[in-house]
């Protein structure tokens, strides 16, 4: 028989009770109060638990779907902290905002950090966002003969928003069972009276004591569930800083300077750590030196916002301390997806603090965890950069190369994710920056993240990678050579993030011409005349340097020349009074490299360095100036012009011999033309100019004509055409200079097609 009661807050430590805390007017979770000096105070997290019902064979357990008080983080824990969960745990939750149930989320089956003195074992915690409903199912592995660990329960955490203050539990709704099971009773968040001992691993003992190997977590006696041992919470810590001052009983190691700058770090006070739940003094690495960085993910949702990240950190903290019974948050540092770094385990961010993040290897490493799950998706670049910066700074304190390898001594026997095994005391080689899976049988930090560790090592250890000159502004380029006559701006790029780069140096012939910040992507320089080698040197924050491939830059001030001045000549084609066809010719050269020649008037055109002529048209009877500018690759220029006036001479202006007939049509120049089939009939024009073109009409029956220039036969022209053409400049002649000339046409009298039709003569003066 069960009886439901409503208990006051003072009764929450009673043994054998299961239930949930009930709050009055709680809308945003637990809050914080500012300290007297105005600094933010701690944010109180609240936890609730629900027992999982095990199957008869002990191989499965479940928590049926149910309503709950609001929570945002959860995990599944069990009685024996030394037990390993070899199976699957899946949860789904109901969103407070949408009321919708999530998909099933698989929890990492074993937190795998290892904190001696832990009171419970557990999965990794998972951030699920504001939720008010939950369902859990757990199954042991098919190949595992043993069942599930005993005492499975769901731990739900409300990490508090930090916006609502002075909230206290109003009541506790409980079910009193006739035969409570103490070891499975949910914790109400009170601290256990037992003080967990720091992890023991080779080197943990004082120099006067022979080193002992790190005992497996099963060796310490299992303390009772916190809910079984009523105890009052210790008073809040007097220090609200991110690095509480250790008492004189703790020997605090020095904080050596680093070869890399310290990135911004949000202190424990900054994310609202409630120091009262972890009053134990911090511990430090026995050798007072960090030899490696272990990279983790927190194996939870990536859907948190950056504003929620401090709450995620508080949730992990509460889970590690209040649910698993650890002395403090396991990780030394945490990083959110926006790149914000959070202080984890207390003791001083600049000290070699002993964490609880890599079972068997805690005593020689520091742990950095990125909030989120990265099995299929790699972390954001912002998060990657922050991890690299933290790793470089911490390793730089002890002269350890982030891109190197190191030897670690196993504090316990173990197995890696890939199946590699080792014995207690074994000396193992690891990359200085490695994943949790390298030293423990876990997926952490996720396959996608693990694949990026090489990039992390490169970023943290240097030198700068991917450095290359991308362009040079103020210079022309031909092939791979740049040309300039004035100051240039050299532009570059690198794949190493700028926050890991100390500076860039612009090199001219191997000497530093300019120095910029590591965030810069360009620099200016003025080059002396001659052929120069220009490069960029990047200085990584480690001091390592990388130099780009050099670019050849020729500085010269010699202008191009027009070896052939622009000139005009009439060409064949259809003639109109507004568009007489002509050819513009020129040739420009340069002592270094000609880039182009531009026609600027009467029309705008640009021609390549090996183009020497172009077809154009000009209005008859109008003098036109053709302006051209030659450009070399350095930007030097030379200008030249040509001027010409096309003049149309009608057929009526010619001297005639023989019989000619006038023909009228709007298709003819001036509306009329002359036609003749009489052999030896002729027309003669006299003009002063440097180019001439004979204009005719053509058809299938058109005949032939002789052309005489200055009394000498120059050509026989056949006017026959498969299509009818009018105003067709069929023959041209050009001279080097302007002079007086005569052009005479004579009818050949071709058999069967003797007739020719002439439409005048055009000359260029």
C-alpha positions in Angstrom: 0.0 0.0 0.0 1.3 3.5 -0.9 0.4 6.8 0.6 1.0 10.1 -1.2 2.1 13.0 0.9 3.3 16.6 0.5 6.5 17.2 2.4 8.1 20.4 3.4 11.5 21.4 2.1 13.2 20.2 5.3 12.1 16.7 4.7 13.9 16.2 1.4 16.7 14.3 3.0 14.5 11.5 4.3 15.7 8.0 3.4 13.7 5.8 1.0 11.7 8.5 -0.8 11.2 8.8 -4.5 9.6 11.8 -6.2 10.2 15.2 -7.6 10.8 18.6 -6.2 7.9 21.0 -6.7 8.6 24.7 -7.1 6.4 27.7 -6.8 6.4 30.3 -9.6 9.4 28.8 -11.3 9.4 29.8 -15.0 13.1 30.0 -15.9 14.8 27.5 -13.7 16.9 28.3 -10.7 18.6 31.6 -10.5 21.5 33.4 -9.0 22.0 36.3 -6.7 24.7 38.9 -7.2 27.5 39.0 -4.6 28.0 42.1 -2.4 30.7 43.3 -4.8 28.4 43.1 -7.8 29.8 40.0 -9.3 27.4 37.3 -10.5 26.6 34.7 -7.8 26.2 31.0 -8.2 23.3 29.5 -10.1 21.6 26.7 -8.2 20.9 23.6 -10.3 18.2 21.2 -9.3 18.1 17.5 -9.9 15.4 14.9 -10.0 15.5 11.1 -10.4 13.3 8.3 -11.6 14.0 4.6 -11.1 14.1 2.3 -14.2 12.1 -0.9 -13.9 14.2 -3.9 -14.8 12.9 -6.9 -16.7 12.8 -10.3 -15.1 15.9 -11.5 -16.8 17.8 -8.3 -15.9 18.8 -7.6 -19.5 16.5 -4.7 -20.1 15.0 -1.8 -18.2 12.6 1.0 -19.0 11.0 4.1 -17.7 7.5 4.4 -19.3 6.5 7.7 -20.9 5.6 10.2 -18.2 5.2 13.9 -17.3 8.0 15.6 -15.3 8.9 18.8 -13.8 11.0 20.9 -16.3 14.6 19.8 -16.9 17.2 20.4 -19.6 19.8 17.7 -19.1 19.6 14.0 -18.3 21.7 10.9 -17.9 21.2 7.4 -16.7 23.2 6.2 -13.7 23.7 3.0 -11.8 24.8 1.9 -8.3 28.3 0.6 -8.8 30.7 3.2 -10.2 33.1 0.5 -11.3 30.5 -1.3 -13.5 30.7 -0.8 -17.2 27.5 -0.5 -19.3 27.8 -2.8 -22.3 24.5 -2.1 -24.1 22.3 0.7 -25.3 20.5 3.4 -23.5 18.0 5.5 -25.4 15.8 8.4 -24.2 13.3 10.7 -25.7 11.8 13.8 -24.3 8.9 16.2 -24.7 9.7 19.8 -25.5 8.2 22.5 -23.2 7.9 24.9 -26.0 6.4 22.7 -28.8 4.9 19.9 -26.8 6.4 17.5 -29.4 8.3 14.4 -28.5 11.9 14.1 -29.8 13.4 11.2 -31.7 15.1 8.6 -29.6 18.5 9.8 -28.5 21.2 7.2 -27.8 23.4 8.0 -24.8 27.1 7.2 -24.6 27.0 4.1 -22.4 29.9 4.9 -20.2 31.2 8.3 -19.1 34.7 6.7 -19.0 36.4 9.5 -17.2 37.1 7.8 -13.9 37.0 9.7 -10.6 38.2 7.7 -7.6 35.6 8.1 -4.9 32.6 8.3 -7.3 29.4 7.1 -5.8 27.7 6.0 -9.0 28.5 5.0 -12.6 26.7 6.7 -15.4 26.3 7.5 -19.1 27.5 10.8 -20.5 24.9 13.5 -19.7 22.8 14.7 -22.6 21.4 18.3 -23.2 17.9 18.0 -24.4 16.6 21.5 -23.9 13.7 22.5 -21.8 11.6 19.4 -21.4 8.7 18.2 -19.3 8.2 14.6 -20.3 10.5 11.6 -20.7 10.8 8.0 -21.7 13.8 5.7 -21.3 14.7 2.2 -22.6 17.9 0.3 -21.9 19.1 -3.1 -23.2 22.3 -5.1 -22.5 24.5 -6.0 -25.4 23.6 -9.2 -27.3 27.1 -10.7 -26.8 27.2 -9.9 -23.1 26.2 -12.7 -20.7 25.7 -10.4 -17.7 22.7 -8.3 -17.4 22.4 -4.5 -16.9 24.1 -2.8 -14.0 22.0 -2.7 -10.8 20.2 0.4 -9.6 19.5 2.0 -13.0 17.8 5.4 -12.7 17.2 8.5 -14.8 18.8 11.7 -13.5 17.2 14.9 -14.7 18.8 18.3 -14.1 17.5 21.8 -14.3 20.7 23.8 -14.5 19.0 27.1 -13.8 18.7 30.1 -16.0 20.6 32.6 -13.9 17.7 35.0 -14.4 15.4 34.2 -11.5 16.8 34.6 -8.1 16.1 33.4 -4.5 14.1 30.4 -5.5 13.7 27.7 -2.9 11.9 24.4 -3.0 8.3 24.9 -1.7 7.4 21.2 -1.3 8.4 17.7 -2.1 5.8 15.3 -3.5 6.7 11.8 -2.6 5.6 8.2 -2.7 6.5 6.2 0.4 7.0 2.6 -0.4 6.7 -0.2 2.1 10.1 -1.6 1.4 12.4 1.2 -0.1 15.7 0.1 -1.7 18.3 2.6 -0.4 20.9 2.0 -3.0 18.4 2.8 -5.8 16.9 5.8 -4.2 17.2 9.0 -6.2 19.6 11.6 -5.0 18.2 15.0 -4.0 21.4 16.7 -4.7 22.9 16.6 -1.2 26.6 16.0 -0.9 27.8 12.7 0.4 29.7 12.8 3.6 32.6 10.9 2.1 35.4 12.9 0.5 36.5 11.4 -2.8 40.2 10.8 -3.1 42.1 12.1 -6.2 42.9 9.6 -8.9 46.0 7.5 -8.2 48.3 6.9 -11.1 52.1 6.6 -11.4 53.6 9.8 -10.1 50.6 10.7 -7.9 52.4 10.0 -4.7 54.9 12.3 -3.1 58.6 11.8 -4.1 59.3 10.1 -0.8 56.7 7.4 -1.5 57.3 4.7 -4.1 54.9 5.3 -7.0 51.9 3.1 -7.1 49.8 2.3 -10.1 46.4 3.8 -10.6 43.9 1.3 -9.1 40.8 0.5 -11.1 37.7 2.4 -10.0 36.4 -0.8 -8.6 39.0 -0.9 -5.8 37.7 1.9 -3.6 34.7 0.9 -1.4 31.5 2.0 -3.0 30.0 4.8 -0.9 26.3 4.8 -0.3 23.9 6.7 -2.5 23.9 10.4 -1.5 20.2 10.1 -0.8 20.8 7.5 1.8 23.1 9.6 4.0 21.4 12.7 5.2 23.8 15.6 5.4 23.5 19.3 5.3 25.0 21.1 2.3 28.3 22.8 3.1 28.3 26.6 3.1 28.8 28.3 -0.2 32.3 29.0 -1.2 33.5 32.4 -0.2 35.3 32.9 -3.5 33.2 33.6 -6.5 36.2 33.8 -8.9 36.9 31.1 -11.5 39.9 30.0 -9.5 39.1 29.6 -5.8 42.1 30.2 -3.6 43.2 26.8 -2.2 43.7 26.5 1.5 47.3 26.1 2.9 46.8 22.3 3.1 47.1 22.1 -0.7 50.6 22.6 -2.3 49.8 24.8 -5.3 52.3 24.3 -8.2 53.6 27.3 -10.1 52.0 28.7 -13.2 54.9 28.8 -15.7 54.7 31.3 -18.5 53.7 29.9 -21.9 55.1 30.2 -25.3 51.6 30.9 -26.6 49.2 33.6 -25.5 46.3 32.7 -23.2 42.9 32.9 -24.9 39.9 34.5 -23.2 38.4 32.0 -20.6 35.0 32.4 -18.9 35.6 31.7 -15.2 33.6 29.4 -13.1 31.8 32.4 -11.6 31.2 33.6 -15.1 29.1 30.5 -15.9 27.5 30.4 -12.5 29.3 27.6 -10.8 27.7 26.7 -7.4 30.9 26.2 -5.5 29.0 24.9 -2.4 28.4 21.6 -4.1 32.1 20.9 -4.6 33.9 22.2 -1.5 36.8 19.8 -1.8 40.2 21.3 -2.5 41.6 20.9 -6.0 44.2 18.4 -6.9 47.3 18.9 -9.1 49.2 16.6 -11.4 51.9 14.8 -9.4 54.6 15.7 -11.8 53.3 19.3 -12.0 53.6 19.1 -15.8 51.0 18.5 -18.5 52.3 16.2 -21.2 49.3 15.8 -23.4 45.8 17.2 -24.2 42.9 14.8 -24.4 40.1 16.0 -26.7 36.5 15.1 -25.9 32.9 15.9 -26.9 30.1 15.9 -24.4 28.0 13.5 -26.6 24.8 15.5 -26.5 22.7 17.6 -28.8 24.2 20.3 -31.0 20.9 22.2 -30.9 21.8 24.3 -27.9 22.2 28.1 -28.5 25.3 29.9 -27.5 23.3 31.7 -24.8 22.4 28.4 -23.4 26.0 27.1 -23.2 26.7 28.3 -19.6 23.6 26.3 -18.6 24.9 23.2 -20.4 28.2 23.6 -18.5 26.3 23.9 -15.2 24.3 20.8 -16.1 27.4 18.8 -16.7 28.9 20.1 -13.5 25.8 19.1 -11.5 25.7 15.7 -13.1 29.3 15.0 -12.4 29.2 16.2 -8.8 25.7 15.5 -7.5 24.7 12.5 -9.6 28.0 10.6 -10.0 29.6 11.8 -6.8 32.7 13.3 -8.3 34.6 16.0 -6.4 34.2 18.5 -9.3 33.5 18.9 -13.0 35.6 16.3 -14.8 36.9 18.4 -17.7 39.6 21.0 -17.3 38.1 23.2 -20.0 34.9 23.2 -22.0 34.3 25.0 -25.4 30.9 25.8 -27.0 30.1 25.8 -30.7 30.6 29.6 -30.8 34.2 29.2 -29.5 33.7 30.5 -25.9 36.0 28.7 -23.5 34.8 27.8 -20.0 36.9 27.0 -17.0 36.1 23.5 -15.9 37.7 21.9 -12.8 38.8 24.5 -10.3 42.3 25.0 -9.1 43.5 27.7 -11.5 43.4 27.7 -15.3 47.1 28.4 -15.4 48.0 25.5 -13.1 48.3 21.7 -13.9 45.0 20.8 -12.3 44.2 17.1 -12.0 41.0 16.4 -13.9 38.7 13.4 -14.2 38.3 13.1 -18.0 40.6 10.2 -19.2 40.6 7.1 -17.0 44.1 5.9 -16.4 45.8 9.0 -17.9 44.4 11.9 -15.8 47.7 12.4 -13.9 49.6 13.5 -17.0 47.0 15.3 -19.2 44.5 18.1 -19.4 41.1 17.6 -20.8 39.2 19.9 -23.3 35.6 19.0 -24.2 33.5 20.6 -26.9 29.8 20.8 -26.1 27.9 18.7 -28.5 28.1 15.4 -30.4 30.4 15.1 -33.3 29.9 11.6 -34.6 28.8 12.7 -38.1 29.4 16.4 -38.0 32.7 18.1 -37.2 32.8 21.0 -34.7 32.5 24.5 -35.9 35.7 26.3 -36.9 35.1 28.7 -33.9 35.2 25.7 -31.5 38.2 24.2 -33.3 40.1 27.4 -33.1 39.4 27.7 -29.4 40.5 24.1 -28.7 43.7 24.8 -30.6 44.4 28.0 -28.7 43.8 26.4 -25.3 45.9 23.4 -26.2 48.8 25.5 -27.4 48.7 27.7 -24.3 48.6 24.9 -21.8 51.3 22.8 -23.6 53.4 26.0 -24.1 53.6 26.3 -20.3 55.6 23.1 -20.2 57.6 23.2 -23.5 55.5 20.5 -25.2 55.1 20.6 -29.0 51.3 20.3 -29.8 52.2 18.6 -33.1 54.6 16.0 -31.5 54.2 12.7 -29.6 54.6 11.8 -26.0 54.8 8.8 -23.7 52.2 8.4 -21.0 52.2 5.8 -18.2 48.9 3.9 -17.8 47.5 4.2 -14.3 45.3 1.2 -15.0 44.9 -1.5 -17.5 42.7 -0.4 -20.4 41.5 -0.8 -24.0 41.2 1.8 -26.8 38.2 2.2 -29.1 40.2 0.4 -31.9 40.8 -2.6 -29.6 44.4 -1.9 -28.5 45.0 -3.1 -24.9 47.6 -2.4 -22.3 48.4 -3.3 -18.7 48.6 -1.1 -15.6 52.0 0.7 -15.7 52.5 0.3 -19.4 54.2 3.1 -21.2 52.3 4.1 -24.3 53.0 6.6 -27.1 50.3 9.1 -27.9 50.0 12.2 -30.1 50.4 15.1 -27.8 46.9 16.2 -28.8 44.8 13.0 -29.0 41.2 11.9 -28.7 39.6 10.2 -25.7 39.1 7.1 -27.8 42.9 6.6 -28.0 43.1 5.9 -24.3 39.6 4.4 -23.6 37.0 2.3 -25.3 34.6 5.1 -26.2 33.5 6.8 -29.4 34.5 10.2 -27.9 35.2 12.7 -29.3 33.1 11.4 -32.3 34.4 10.2 -35.6 34.0 13.5 -37.4 35.8 15.4 -34.7 38.5 12.7 -34.4 39.2 13.1 -38.1 40.0 16.8 -37.5 42.6 16.2 -34.8 45.4 16.5 -37.4 44.2 20.0 -38.2 44.0 20.8 -34.5 47.7 19.8 -34.1 48.7 21.8 -37.1 46.9 24.9 -35.9 48.1 24.6 -32.3 51.7 23.6 -33.0 52.4 25.6 -36.2 53.8 26.6 -38.5 51.1 28.5 -40.4 49.8 26.3 -43.2 48.3 27.0 -46.6 50.2 30.3 -46.9 50.2 31.7 -50.4 50.2 35.0 -52.3 46.7 35.3 -53.9 47.2 38.5 -55.9 49.2 41.8 -56.2 47.1 44.9 -56.5 48.7 47.7 -58.5 50.6 45.3 -60.8 49.8 43.6 -64.0 50.5 39.9 -64.5 51.7 38.0 -67.5 52.0 34.3 -66.9 53.5 34.1 -63.4 55.3 37.4 -63.5 54.0 40.7 -62.1 54.8 44.2 -63.4 54.5 47.5 -61.6 55.6 51.1 -61.8 54.3 52.2 -58.5 53.6 51.0 -54.9 51.9 47.6 -54.8 49.6 45.8 -52.3 50.5 42.2 -51.8 47.5 40.0 -50.8 47.7 36.6 -49.3 45.7 33.8 -47.5 46.4 31.0 -45.1 44.4 28.1 -43.7 45.6 28.5 -40.2 43.1 30.8 -38.3 44.4 34.3 -37.7 44.0 34.1 -33.9 46.9 31.6 -33.9 49.2 33.8 -36.0 51.4 36.4 -34.3 52.3 38.5 -37.3 53.1 38.5 -41.0 56.2 40.0 -42.7 56.3 41.1 -46.3 59.6 40.2 -47.8 61.3 41.9 -50.8 64.4 40.1 -52.0 64.4 38.2 -48.6 64.3 41.4 -46.5 61.4 42.6 -44.4 59.7 45.5 -46.2 56.5 45.6 -44.0 55.1 43.9 -40.8 51.4 43.4 -40.1 49.2 41.8 -37.5 48.3 38.2 -37.7 44.8 39.2 -38.7 46.0 41.0 -41.8 45.7 39.7 -45.3 47.6 42.3 -47.2 50.5 44.8 -47.0 51.9 47.6 -49.1 55.4 48.1 -50.5 57.2 50.3 -52.9 59.6 48.4 -55.1 62.9 49.8 -56.6 63.3 49.4 -60.4 64.4 46.0 -61.4 63.3 42.4 -61.0 62.3 41.6 -57.4 61.3 38.5 -55.4 58.3 39.2 -53.2 57.1 36.8 -50.5 55.2 36.6 -47.2 56.4 35.1 -44.0 53.9 34.1 -41.3 55.0 33.9 -37.7 52.9 31.4 -35.7 52.2 32.1 -32.1 54.7 29.3 -31.3 57.4 31.2 -33.0 57.6 28.8 -36.0 57.7 30.5 -39.4 56.4 29.7 -42.8 57.2 31.5 -46.0 55.1 31.6 -49.1 56.4 30.8 -52.6 58.0 34.0 -53.9 56.4 36.0 -56.7 58.5 37.6 -59.4 57.7 41.3 -59.7 59.4 43.6 -62.2 59.3 47.2 -61.4 59.9 49.4 -64.4 58.9 52.9 -65.6 59.7 52.7 -69.4 56.6 53.5 -71.5 55.6 51.3 -74.5 56.2 52.6 -78.0 54.1 52.6 -81.2 56.6 51.1 -83.6 53.9 51.4 -86.3 51.9 54.6 -85.8 48.1 54.2 -86.2 47.0 54.5 -89.8 43.7 54.2 -91.8 42.9 52.4 -95.1 39.7 51.9 -97.0 38.6 48.2 -97.1 36.1 46.2 -99.1 32.5 46.0 -97.8 29.2 47.8 -98.1 29.4 51.6 -98.3 26.9 54.0 -96.8 27.3 57.7 -96.4 27.3 57.2 -92.7 29.5 54.1 -92.6 32.4 53.8 -95.0 34.4 50.6 -94.2 38.0 51.1 -93.3 40.8 49.4 -91.5 42.7 50.9 -88.6 46.3 49.5 -88.3 49.0 49.9 -85.6 51.8 48.1 -83.7 52.9 48.7 -80.1 55.7 47.1 -78.2 57.2 47.3 -74.7 60.6 46.7 -73.2 59.0 44.5 -70.5 55.5 43.2 -71.3 52.8 44.9 -73.3 49.4 44.4 -71.8 46.9 45.9 -74.3 46.1 48.7 -76.7 43.0 50.7 -76.2 41.1 52.7 -78.8 39.4 55.6 -77.0 37.9 57.6 -79.9 35.7 57.8 -81.9 34.7 54.5 -80.2 36.1 52.5 -77.3 37.7 49.2 -77.9 40.5 47.2 -76.2 42.9 45.0 -78.1 45.4 42.4 -77.0 49.2 42.9 -77.2 49.4 40.9 -80.5 46.5 42.5 -82.3 47.7 45.0 -85.0 44.6 46.0 -86.9 40.8 46.2 -86.7 37.9 46.8 -89.0 35.8 50.0 -88.4 33.6 52.4 -90.3 33.6 56.2 -90.6 31.1 58.8 -91.7 31.8 60.2 -95.2 32.8 63.8 -95.5 33.8 64.2 -91.9 37.3 64.3 -90.5 37.7 61.7 -87.7 40.5 61.4 -85.3 41.3 57.9 -84.0 43.0 58.0 -80.6 44.9 55.0 -79.2 46.8 54.3 -75.9 49.2 51.4 -75.3 49.5 50.0 -71.8 52.3 47.8 -70.5 51.8 45.4 -67.6 53.4 47.8 -65.2 50.9 50.5 -66.1 53.1 52.7 -68.2 51.4 54.2 -71.3 52.0 55.7 -74.7 49.5 57.5 -76.9 49.1 58.0 -80.7 46.4 59.1 -83.2 45.4 58.9 -86.8 43.1 61.2 -88.7 41.2 60.6 -91.9 38.2 61.8 -94.0 36.4 59.4 -96.3 35.1 61.2 -99.4 32.6 59.7 -101.9 33.1 60.6 -105.5 29.9 60.0 -107.5 30.1 58.4 -110.9 29.0 61.7 -112.5 32.3 63.3 -111.4 34.3 60.9 -113.5 35.6 61.5 -117.1 33.7 59.2 -119.4 34.5 57.5 -122.7 32.1 55.2 -124.6 28.4 54.6 -123.8 27.1 54.7 -120.2 23.5 54.5 -119.1 22.1 56.2 -116.0 20.2 53.8 -113.6 18.0 55.1 -110.7 17.3 53.3 -107.4 17.3 54.1 -103.7 19.8 51.2 -103.4 22.5 53.3 -105.2 24.7 55.9 -103.6 23.0 59.2 -104.3 20.1 57.3 -105.9 21.8 56.8 -109.2 24.5 54.7 -111.0 26.2 54.2 -114.4 25.9 51.0 -116.3 27.7 50.0 -119.6 28.2 46.9 -121.7 30.3 48.7 -124.3 33.8 47.2 -124.6 36.5 49.7 -123.6 34.0 52.2 -122.2 35.8 53.9 -119.3 35.4 56.2 -116.2 38.3 58.1 -114.7 38.5 59.8 -111.3 41.3 62.2 -110.2 41.7 62.9 -106.4 44.3 63.6 -103.7 44.4 61.0 -100.9 46.2 57.9 -99.6 43.5 55.3 -100.1 40.8 54.5 -102.7 37.9 52.1 -103.1 35.8 51.4 -106.2 32.1 50.9 -105.4 29.8 48.8 -107.7 26.6 46.9 -107.9 26.8 43.2 -108.6 24.6 40.4 -109.8 24.8 37.0 -111.5 25.1 38.6 -114.9 27.6 41.2 -114.1 30.8 41.4 -116.2 34.4 42.3 -115.7 36.5 45.5 -115.7 40.1 46.5 -115.8 41.4 48.9 -113.2 44.3 51.3 -114.0 46.1 53.3 -111.3 48.1 56.4 -112.4 48.0 55.0 -116.0 49.2 51.5 -115.1 46.9 48.5 -115.1 46.5 47.3 -111.5 43.8 44.6 -111.6 41.0 42.8 -113.5 37.9 42.8 -111.4 35.0 40.4 -111.9 31.7 41.9 -110.7 29.7 38.6 -111.0 28.0 37.6 -107.7 25.6 34.8 -106.8 23.5 37.3 -104.9 22.6 40.9 -105.8 24.7 43.5 -104.0 24.6 47.2 -103.9 27.2 49.8 -102.9 29.9 47.1 -102.7 33.5 48.3 -102.4 35.0 45.6 -104.5 38.5 46.9 -105.0 40.8 49.0 -102.8 44.3 50.6 -103.1 46.3 52.3 -100.3 49.5 54.4 -100.5 51.9 55.2 -97.7 51.3 58.9 -98.0 48.6 61.2 -99.4 49.2 62.3 -103.0 47.3 63.0 -106.3 46.2 59.9 -108.1 44.0 58.7 -110.9 41.9 55.6 -111.0 40.4 54.4 -114.4 38.0 51.6 -114.9 37.5 50.0 -118.4 34.7 47.7 -119.5 36.1 44.3 -120.6 33.0 43.3 -122.5 33.0 39.8 -121.1 31.2 37.3 -123.4 27.7 36.6 -122.3 27.8 39.1 -119.5 29.4 42.3 -120.7 27.6 44.8 -118.4 29.1 46.5 -115.3 27.4 49.0 -113.0 29.5 51.5 -111.1 28.4 53.5 -108.1 31.3 55.8 -107.6 34.7 55.9 -106.0 35.7 56.6 -102.4 39.0 58.0 -101.4 40.5 58.8 -98.0 42.2 62.2 -97.4 
